Amino acid sequence: MSNPVAIPLSAAELRDYFAGQALVGMLPMPSRPGVLPLSIDQMADRAYEYADALLRARGKRPA
């Protein structure tokens, strides 16, 4: 197994990554309240809301 290489991300790229990860988690849960049934655009908006929350939480972490 190889060691992962750390790739520095800008804040915008990290936000996109977090949103993508949130969306991946949302898609297979159609019965979860507040996730589906949403339109595709609503799901994208929700994914970025999760990403923004993750970035806020990340900023509260002690160094």
Backbone atoms as SQL, in Angstrom:
CREATE TABLE atoms (id INTEGER PRIMARY KEY, chain TEXT, resi INTEGER, resn TEXT, atom TEXT, x REAL, y REAL, z REAL);
INSERT INTO atoms VALUES
  (1, 'A', 1, 'MET', 'N', 0.850, -1.177, 0.000),
  (2, 'A', 1, 'MET', 'CA', 0.000, 0.000, 0.000),
  (3, 'A', 1, 'MET', 'C', 0.895, 1.239, 0.000),
  (4, 'A', 2, 'SER', 'N', 0.576, 2.179, -0.849),
  (5, 'A', 2, 'SER', 'CA', 1.398, 3.390, -0.923),
  (6, 'A', 2, 'SER', 'C', 0.861, 4.446, 0.040),
  (7, 'A', 3, 'ASN', 'N', 1.729, 5.356, 0.412),
  (8, 'A', 3, 'ASN', 'CA', 1.333, 6.455, 1.281),
  (9, 'A', 3, 'ASN', 'C', 0.687, 7.542, 0.439),
  (10, 'A', 4, 'PRO', 'N', -0.429, 8.102, 0.923),
  (11, 'A', 4, 'PRO', 'CA', -1.047, 9.187, 0.165),
  (12, 'A', 4, 'PRO', 'C', -0.161, 10.424, 0.172),
  (13, 'A', 5, 'VAL', 'N', -0.191, 11.152, -0.895),
  (14, 'A', 5, 'VAL', 'CA', 0.585, 12.383, -1.013),
  (15, 'A', 5, 'VAL', 'C', -0.326, 13.552, -0.660),
  (16, 'A', 6, 'ALA', 'N', 0.119, 14.402, 0.230),
  (17, 'A', 6, 'ALA', 'CA', -0.665, 15.577, 0.602),
  (18, 'A', 6, 'ALA', 'C', -0.631, 16.586, -0.543),
  (19, 'A', 7, 'ILE', 'N', -1.791, 16.966, -0.995),
  (20, 'A', 7, 'ILE', 'CA', -1.905, 17.961, -2.064),
  (21, 'A', 7, 'ILE', 'C', -2.552, 19.204, -1.463),
  (22, 'A', 8, 'PRO', 'N', -1.835, 20.323, -1.437),
  (23, 'A', 8, 'PRO', 'CA', -2.422, 21.530, -0.863),
  (24, 'A', 8, 'PRO', 'C', -3.611, 22.005, -1.693),
  (25, 'A', 9, 'LEU', 'N', -4.695, 22.331, -1.001),
  (26, 'A', 9, 'LEU', 'CA', -5.899, 22.803, -1.673),
  (27, 'A', 9, 'LEU', 'C', -6.206, 24.220, -1.234),
  (28, 'A', 10, 'SER', 'N', -6.704, 25.017, -2.166),
  (29, 'A', 10, 'SER', 'CA', -7.180, 26.344, -1.790),
  (30, 'A', 10, 'SER', 'C', -8.494, 26.169, -1.038),
  (31, 'A', 11, 'ALA', 'N', -8.952, 27.217, -0.384),
  (32, 'A', 11, 'ALA', 'CA', -10.217, 27.143, 0.347),
  (33, 'A', 11, 'ALA', 'C', -11.367, 26.805, -0.596),
  (34, 'A', 12, 'ALA', 'N', -11.351, 27.352, -1.806),
  (35, 'A', 12, 'ALA', 'CA', -12.416, 27.077, -2.773),
  (36, 'A', 12, 'ALA', 'C', -12.390, 25.611, -3.198),
  (37, 'A', 13, 'GLU', 'N', -11.205, 25.075, -3.421),
  (38, 'A', 13, 'GLU', 'CA', -11.098, 23.668, -3.820),
  (39, 'A', 13, 'GLU', 'C', -11.526, 22.750, -2.684),
  (40, 'A', 14, 'LEU', 'N', -11.188, 23.112, -1.460),
  (41, 'A', 14, 'LEU', 'CA', -11.583, 22.313, -0.312),
  (42, 'A', 14, 'LEU', 'C', -13.099, 22.345, -0.156),
  (43, 'A', 15, 'ARG', 'N', -13.707, 23.495, -0.377),
  (44, 'A', 15, 'ARG', 'CA', -15.167, 23.611, -0.313),
  (45, 'A', 15, 'ARG', 'C', -15.811, 22.697, -1.351),
  (46, 'A', 16, 'ASP', 'N', -15.272, 22.705, -2.569),
  (47, 'A', 16, 'ASP', 'CA', -15.804, 21.828, -3.619),
  (48, 'A', 16, 'ASP', 'C', -15.638, 20.358, -3.243),
  (49, 'A', 17, 'TYR', 'N', -14.500, 20.017, -2.680),
  (50, 'A', 17, 'TYR', 'CA', -14.261, 18.632, -2.262),
  (51, 'A', 17, 'TYR', 'C', -15.262, 18.223, -1.184),
  (52, 'A', 18, 'PHE', 'N', -15.431, 19.077, -0.168),
  (53, 'A', 18, 'PHE', 'CA', -16.388, 18.778, 0.894),
  (54, 'A', 18, 'PHE', 'C', -17.803, 18.640, 0.330),
  (55, 'A', 19, 'ALA', 'N', -18.179, 19.528, -0.590),
  (56, 'A', 19, 'ALA', 'CA', -19.523, 19.449, -1.183),
  (57, 'A', 19, 'ALA', 'C', -19.699, 18.141, -1.946),
  (58, 'A', 20, 'GLY', 'N', -18.690, 17.743, -2.676),
  (59, 'A', 20, 'GLY', 'CA', -18.763, 16.485, -3.413),
  (60, 'A', 20, 'GLY', 'C', -18.911, 15.303, -2.481),
  (61, 'A', 21, 'GLN', 'N', -18.178, 15.323, -1.375),
  (62, 'A', 21, 'GLN', 'CA', -18.279, 14.234, -0.407),
  (63, 'A', 21, 'GLN', 'C', -19.657, 14.214, 0.252),
  (64, 'A', 22, 'ALA', 'N', -20.198, 15.387, 0.540),
  (65, 'A', 22, 'ALA', 'CA', -21.546, 15.455, 1.123),
  (66, 'A', 22, 'ALA', 'C', -22.571, 14.898, 0.137),
  (67, 'A', 23, 'LEU', 'N', -22.433, 15.252, -1.120),
  (68, 'A', 23, 'LEU', 'CA', -23.363, 14.779, -2.135),
  (69, 'A', 23, 'LEU', 'C', -23.301, 13.264, -2.280),
  (70, 'A', 24, 'VAL', 'N', -22.121, 12.708, -2.250),
  (71, 'A', 24, 'VAL', 'CA', -21.964, 11.251, -2.331),
  (72, 'A', 24, 'VAL', 'C', -22.703, 10.586, -1.174),
  (73, 'A', 25, 'GLY', 'N', -22.631, 11.181, -0.006),
  (74, 'A', 25, 'GLY', 'CA', -23.334, 10.620, 1.137),
  (75, 'A', 25, 'GLY', 'C', -24.833, 10.791, 1.074),
  (76, 'A', 26, 'MET', 'N', -25.297, 11.841, 0.403),
  (77, 'A', 26, 'MET', 'CA', -26.727, 12.107, 0.308),
  (78, 'A', 26, 'MET', 'C', -27.424, 11.216, -0.709),
  (79, 'A', 27, 'LEU', 'N', -26.766, 10.898, -1.794),
  (80, 'A', 27, 'LEU', 'CA', -27.428, 10.185, -2.890),
  (81, 'A', 27, 'LEU', 'C', -27.998, 8.821, -2.510),
  (82, 'A', 28, 'PRO', 'N', -27.303, 7.994, -1.751),
  (83, 'A', 28, 'PRO', 'CA', -27.863, 6.678, -1.464),
  (84, 'A', 28, 'PRO', 'C', -28.883, 6.660, -0.325),
  (85, 'A', 29, 'MET', 'N', -29.289, 7.810, 0.191),
  (86, 'A', 29, 'MET', 'CA', -30.210, 7.852, 1.322),
  (87, 'A', 29, 'MET', 'C', -31.535, 8.509, 0.952),
  (88, 'A', 30, 'PRO', 'N', -32.294, 7.943, 0.032),
  (89, 'A', 30, 'PRO', 'CA', -33.520, 8.616, -0.418),
  (90, 'A', 30, 'PRO', 'C', -34.595, 8.734, 0.658),
  (91, 'A', 31, 'SER', 'N', -34.551, 7.923, 1.698),
  (92, 'A', 31, 'SER', 'CA', -35.598, 8.009, 2.705),
  (93, 'A', 31, 'SER', 'C', -35.229, 8.909, 3.883),
  (94, 'A', 32, 'ARG', 'N', -34.025, 9.439, 3.866),
  (95, 'A', 32, 'ARG', 'CA', -33.589, 10.288, 4.973),
  (96, 'A', 32, 'ARG', 'C', -34.285, 11.645, 4.898),
  (97, 'A', 33, 'PRO', 'N', -34.971, 12.072, 5.959),
  (98, 'A', 33, 'PRO', 'CA', -35.674, 13.359, 5.937),
  (99, 'A', 33, 'PRO', 'C', -34.729, 14.515, 5.612),
  (100, 'A', 34, 'GLY', 'N', -35.188, 15.415, 4.767),
  (101, 'A', 34, 'GLY', 'CA', -34.413, 16.589, 4.425),
  (102, 'A', 34, 'GLY', 'C', -33.406, 16.392, 3.315),
  (103, 'A', 35, 'VAL', 'N', -33.266, 15.168, 2.819),
  (104, 'A', 35, 'VAL', 'CA', -32.308, 14.924, 1.748),
  (105, 'A', 35, 'VAL', 'C', -33.049, 14.768, 0.431),
  (106, 'A', 36, 'LEU', 'N', -33.872, 13.778, 0.304),
  (107, 'A', 36, 'LEU', 'CA', -34.669, 13.570, -0.895),
  (108, 'A', 36, 'LEU', 'C', -36.125, 13.463, -0.483),
  (109, 'A', 37, 'PRO', 'N', -37.098, 13.794, -1.228),
  (110, 'A', 37, 'PRO', 'CA', -36.962, 14.207, -2.619),
  (111, 'A', 37, 'PRO', 'C', -36.644, 15.688, -2.761),
  (112, 'A', 38, 'LEU', 'N', -35.512, 15.953, -3.268),
  (113, 'A', 38, 'LEU', 'CA', -35.093, 17.307, -3.618),
  (114, 'A', 38, 'LEU', 'C', -34.755, 17.310, -5.100),
  (115, 'A', 39, 'SER', 'N', -34.854, 18.474, -5.706),
  (116, 'A', 39, 'SER', 'CA', -34.422, 18.576, -7.101),
  (117, 'A', 39, 'SER', 'C', -32.899, 18.486, -7.137),
  (118, 'A', 40, 'ILE', 'N', -32.364, 18.288, -8.303),
  (119, 'A', 40, 'ILE', 'CA', -30.902, 18.230, -8.463),
  (120, 'A', 40, 'ILE', 'C', -30.265, 19.527, -7.976),
  (121, 'A', 41, 'ASP', 'N', -30.864, 20.647, -8.329),
  (122, 'A', 41, 'ASP', 'CA', -30.317, 21.937, -7.894),
  (123, 'A', 41, 'ASP', 'C', -30.399, 22.088, -6.380),
  (124, 'A', 42, 'GLN', 'N', -31.493, 21.625, -5.771),
  (125, 'A', 42, 'GLN', 'CA', -31.617, 21.692, -4.324),
  (126, 'A', 42, 'GLN', 'C', -30.570, 20.803, -3.644),
  (127, 'A', 43, 'MET', 'N', -30.309, 19.637, -4.224),
  (128, 'A', 43, 'MET', 'CA', -29.297, 18.753, -3.652),
  (129, 'A', 43, 'MET', 'C', -27.917, 19.397, -3.723),
  (130, 'A', 44, 'ALA', 'N', -27.619, 20.052, -4.835),
  (131, 'A', 44, 'ALA', 'CA', -26.328, 20.728, -4.967),
  (132, 'A', 44, 'ALA', 'C', -26.212, 21.849, -3.928),
  (133, 'A', 45, 'ASP', 'N', -27.278, 22.622, -3.770),
  (134, 'A', 45, 'ASP', 'CA', -27.268, 23.681, -2.759),
  (135, 'A', 45, 'ASP', 'C', -27.055, 23.100, -1.367),
  (136, 'A', 46, 'ARG', 'N', -27.744, 22.013, -1.055),
  (137, 'A', 46, 'ARG', 'CA', -27.616, 21.380, 0.260),
  (138, 'A', 46, 'ARG', 'C', -26.184, 20.871, 0.473),
  (139, 'A', 47, 'ALA', 'N', -25.594, 20.302, -0.561),
  (140, 'A', 47, 'ALA', 'CA', -24.220, 19.806, -0.446),
  (141, 'A', 47, 'ALA', 'C', -23.265, 20.939, -0.094),
  (142, 'A', 48, 'TYR', 'N', -23.457, 22.116, -0.699),
  (143, 'A', 48, 'TYR', 'CA', -22.593, 23.256, -0.376),
  (144, 'A', 48, 'TYR', 'C', -22.887, 23.810, 1.015),
  (145, 'A', 49, 'GLU', 'N', -24.125, 23.667, 1.483),
  (146, 'A', 49, 'GLU', 'CA', -24.413, 24.062, 2.858),
  (147, 'A', 49, 'GLU', 'C', -23.626, 23.180, 3.829),
  (148, 'A', 50, 'TYR', 'N', -23.575, 21.875, 3.548),
  (149, 'A', 50, 'TYR', 'CA', -22.776, 20.973, 4.379),
  (150, 'A', 50, 'TYR', 'C', -21.293, 21.340, 4.288),
  (151, 'A', 51, 'ALA', 'N', -20.829, 21.642, 3.087),
  (152, 'A', 51, 'ALA', 'CA', -19.416, 22.013, 2.907),
  (153, 'A', 51, 'ALA', 'C', -19.086, 23.262, 3.715),
  (154, 'A', 52, 'ASP', 'N', -19.959, 24.253, 3.670),
  (155, 'A', 52, 'ASP', 'CA', -19.715, 25.488, 4.417),
  (156, 'A', 52, 'ASP', 'C', -19.686, 25.215, 5.921),
  (157, 'A', 53, 'ALA', 'N', -20.571, 24.333, 6.390),
  (158, 'A', 53, 'ALA', 'CA', -20.572, 23.973, 7.811),
  (159, 'A', 53, 'ALA', 'C', -19.268, 23.264, 8.191),
  (160, 'A', 54, 'LEU', 'N', -18.788, 22.401, 7.311),
  (161, 'A', 54, 'LEU', 'CA', -17.519, 21.713, 7.577),
  (162, 'A', 54, 'LEU', 'C', -16.369, 22.711, 7.649),
  (163, 'A', 55, 'LEU', 'N', -16.358, 23.678, 6.761),
  (164, 'A', 55, 'LEU', 'CA', -15.292, 24.690, 6.785),
  (165, 'A', 55, 'LEU', 'C', -15.363, 25.531, 8.056),
  (166, 'A', 56, 'ARG', 'N', -16.587, 25.868, 8.492),
  (167, 'A', 56, 'ARG', 'CA', -16.717, 26.625, 9.743),
  (168, 'A', 56, 'ARG', 'C', -16.208, 25.795, 10.915),
  (169, 'A', 57, 'ALA', 'N', -16.583, 24.533, 10.959),
  (170, 'A', 57, 'ALA', 'CA', -16.145, 23.654, 12.047),
  (171, 'A', 57, 'ALA', 'C', -14.628, 23.473, 12.008),
  (172, 'A', 58, 'ARG', 'N', -14.095, 23.382, 10.822),
  (173, 'A', 58, 'ARG', 'CA', -12.635, 23.222, 10.661),
  (174, 'A', 58, 'ARG', 'C', -11.900, 24.437, 11.220),
  (175, 'A', 59, 'GLY', 'N', -12.483, 25.614, 11.059),
  (176, 'A', 59, 'GLY', 'CA', -11.873, 26.842, 11.564),
  (177, 'A', 59, 'GLY', 'C', -11.892, 26.949, 13.076),
  (178, 'A', 60, 'LYS', 'N', -12.783, 26.213, 13.736),
  (179, 'A', 60, 'LYS', 'CA', -12.884, 26.252, 15.193),
  (180, 'A', 60, 'LYS', 'C', -11.904, 25.308, 15.868),
  (181, 'A', 61, 'ARG', 'N', -11.292, 24.426, 15.092),
  (182, 'A', 61, 'ARG', 'CA', -10.379, 23.430, 15.646),
  (183, 'A', 61, 'ARG', 'C', -9.104, 24.063, 16.153),
  (184, 'A', 62, 'PRO', 'N', -8.634, 23.681, 17.323),
  (185, 'A', 62, 'PRO', 'CA', -7.354, 24.227, 17.794),
  (186, 'A', 62, 'PRO', 'C', -6.204, 23.770, 16.910),
  (187, 'A', 63, 'ALA', 'N', -5.233, 24.606, 16.761),
  (188, 'A', 63, 'ALA', 'CA', -4.080, 24.289, 15.907),
  (189, 'A', 63, 'ALA', 'C', -3.180, 23.254, 16.505);
